[in-house]
Amino acid sequence: MGYKPAFDDVISRAFAALDIFVELALPWVKPNGAIITYKSQTLEAELADLKAKYPGLTAKTYTYDLPNAKARFIVVLENFAKA
């Protein structure tokens, strides 16, 4: 079966650093698809690294709080054009 690239979105929670997850997920995402992940405190540094590698990258972040925990983020990444 040929699944690549067959998915509108690829979603992950607590899987890997953002750059590693994107490298693994990109072959599976349709050209206009999105990569969605849950991240914690390392988000800003990871996003900066990713935007250097993919200059057209669009990153939407949504913050949420868990009881007795620091803020968490949902990140939606789109528009991947490799530098």
C-alpha positions in Angstrom: 0.0 0.0 0.0 1.3 3.5 -0.9 0.5 5.8 2.0 3.0 8.6 1.3 1.9 11.4 1.2 -1.6 10.5 2.1 -2.6 12.3 5.2 -4.1 15.8 5.7 -2.6 16.1 9.2 0.0 14.2 11.3 -0.5 14.5 15.0 1.8 13.7 17.9 2.0 14.1 21.6 5.3 13.8 23.6 7.1 12.1 20.8 10.4 14.0 20.1 12.1 17.3 19.6 10.1 19.4 17.0 12.8 19.2 14.3 13.0 15.4 14.6 9.2 15.0 14.5 8.9 17.2 11.5 11.5 15.3 9.6 9.7 12.0 10.3 6.2 13.4 9.7 6.8 15.4 6.5 6.9 12.4 4.1 3.4 11.4 5.3 1.7 14.8 5.0 -0.1 16.0 1.8 1.4 19.2 0.3 -1.2 21.5 1.9 -1.4 19.4 5.1 -0.4 20.3 8.7 1.7 18.8 11.4 0.2 19.2 14.8 2.0 18.5 18.1 1.8 19.1 21.8 4.9 20.8 23.3 6.1 22.0 26.7 8.6 24.7 27.7 11.2 24.2 25.0 8.8 25.5 22.3 10.4 28.8 21.5 13.9 27.5 20.9 12.6 24.5 18.9 10.5 26.8 16.7 13.4 29.2 16.0 15.5 26.3 14.8 12.7 24.9 12.6 11.9 28.3 11.0 15.6 28.6 10.0 15.3 25.3 8.2 11.9 26.0 6.7 11.7 29.8 6.0 8.0 29.8 4.8 6.9 27.9 7.8 3.7 29.0 9.5 3.4 28.1 13.2 0.2 28.7 15.1 0.5 28.1 18.9 -2.3 27.6 21.4 -1.6 27.8 25.1 -3.4 25.7 27.7 -2.8 25.0 31.4 -2.9 21.8 33.3 -3.7 21.7 37.0 -0.5 21.9 39.1 1.7 22.2 35.9 3.3 24.8 33.7 1.8 25.9 30.5 1.6 23.6 27.5 1.2 24.3 23.9 -0.6 22.9 20.8 1.4 23.8 17.7 0.0 23.7 14.2 2.8 23.8 11.5 2.0 24.5 7.8 3.7 25.8 4.7 6.9 23.7 4.5 9.3 24.9 1.9 12.8 23.7 2.6 15.6 26.2 2.5 
